[in-house]
Amino acid sequence: MPSAPVRVILPGMLRDLVGGVAEIEVESPTESQTVAELLDRAFSGHRILDGKVRDERGQIRRHVKVFVNGEDATRGQGVGAPVPAGARVHIINAVSGG
Amino acid sequence: MTETIVAIGTRKGLWIARSGDRQSWTLEGPHFLMSEVASVAVDTRENRSTVLAGVKSWHWGPTVQASTDGGRTWTESAERALAFPADTDTALERVWQLTPDPNDVDVVWAGVEPHALFKSTDRGDHYELVRGLWDHPHRPSWEPGFGGGAVHTIVPEPGHPESVLVAMSAGGVYRSADGGETWAPSNPGIRAGFMPDNEYPEYGQCVHKVARGQGEGELFAQNHNGVYRSHDNGATWDSIADGLPTDFGFTVLAHPRRPGVVWVVPVADAGERIPPDAQLQVQRSDDAGETWRQQVTGLPDHSYTCVLRDAASLDMADPVGVYLGTRNGDVFASADEGESFQRIATQLPDVLVVRAAQLT
């Protein structure tokens, strides 16, 4: 039986790059996956997003936050943080700049 | 009809000034609003109207954008156009320089932060790391300048595809005689006055910019304290700072047709990064730095701004156009080789790069 899909909600600043898509639903093969695995799946059809959210080492960019069910994954395990089935994952641009 | 464009990259976006006569200008923009544009190349080879821009979003990272219609519309590759290979465990911070190669119409060089050189063989669609420089044993000891550690200057040699020079702050000048496979420092004569003991080290100088002149093997360099000339393609360097109000500055420009004609934009001192006597000015030499004269007509006094290393450019027209962008968001243009300037843009964010060209 398939696990509940994960919903990845994009920030407004990235939606223009993918034709206005606001949310990507990711079917998950297992009960839990890491943030890295989730983003691999989420961005497979939207390649341009990958370079915006992660650097070429696969790390979340310094001024980007990934929240998993309301918890800031970038403060803890980062791309290794677990994402349970059915989670809501928000990608947001950090409040920074001048 | 020939159109002159001036691409103006700033801390918060890109603007493009256009003119049919270099007297009356229109200003378009911003493109990439709120993203830093630190590098621009206008590629006119084979009559192209291609503009490449190194763009960095503080949130979404660095990338290279391309326009094939003179900067009116832009596209970005879905895949990363320029990225460090996985084995380097390194992430791109910023694209500091984009240089179309004069010997191969498909080659574009990119200098980036951290210190590295990339090469595109498909006109700038994708770039590959130049391993010869990345693997250089000196690299771990190249220090970052205040703006970061980057290959900020790339000077290929027309007619000699095997000959390429790069400069970096603070690593100095390196040259390759085999198209980038191997590299050697080339700083004899360039002083590193900030070093505590040996002021003439093999490498580690803070070279701010190098420009190729039209004399045999002629190069000019503006350093962190020091202005230099080479007659042997960068093998050795001689000071040409005598006669200048100051030897500090960031940029240097060399005439595209006349040997020995060179411009610098002096800055008061390393500790006072304003124009000398608060007069924004260009210093021009017509004899390869033996003598200098000030050009100020149309440039402001009571000026406490600064012209950064890539915020100056020449065009290819006759007479040559000279363009300056300042950290307080002004851009000045001269259609008479610096004899007089007019302000063509104002109130922009701080200008990081200016590149002028004629499009047909």
Boltz contact constraints between the chains, C-beta under 6 A:
constraints:
  - contact:
      token1: [A, 47]
      token2: [B, 78]
      max_distance: 6.0
  - contact:
      token1: [A, 47]
      token2: [B, 79]
      max_distance: 6.0
  - contact:
      token1: [A, 48]
      token2: [B, 78]
      max_distance: 6.0
  - contact:
      token1: [A, 51]
      token2: [B, 80]
      max_distance: 6.0
  - contact:
      token1: [A, 52]
      token2: [B, 60]
      max_distance: 6.0
  - contact:
      token1: [A, 55]
      token2: [B, 91]
      max_distance: 6.0
  - contact:
      token1: [A, 56]
      token2: [B, 83]
      max_distance: 6.0
  - contact:
      token1: [A, 56]
      token2: [B, 84]
      max_distance: 6.0
  - contact:
      token1: [A, 56]
      token2: [B, 91]
      max_distance: 6.0
  - contact:
      token1: [A, 57]
      token2: [B, 91]
      max_distance: 6.0
  - contact:
      token1: [A, 61]
      token2: [B, 61]
      max_distance: 6.0
  - contact:
      token1: [A, 63]
      token2: [B, 58]
      max_distance: 6.0
  - contact:
      token1: [A, 63]
      token2: [B, 59]
      max_distance: 6.0
  - contact:
      token1: [A, 93]
      token2: [B, 59]
      max_distance: 6.0
  - contact:
      token1: [A, 97]
      token2: [B, 58]
      max_distance: 6.0
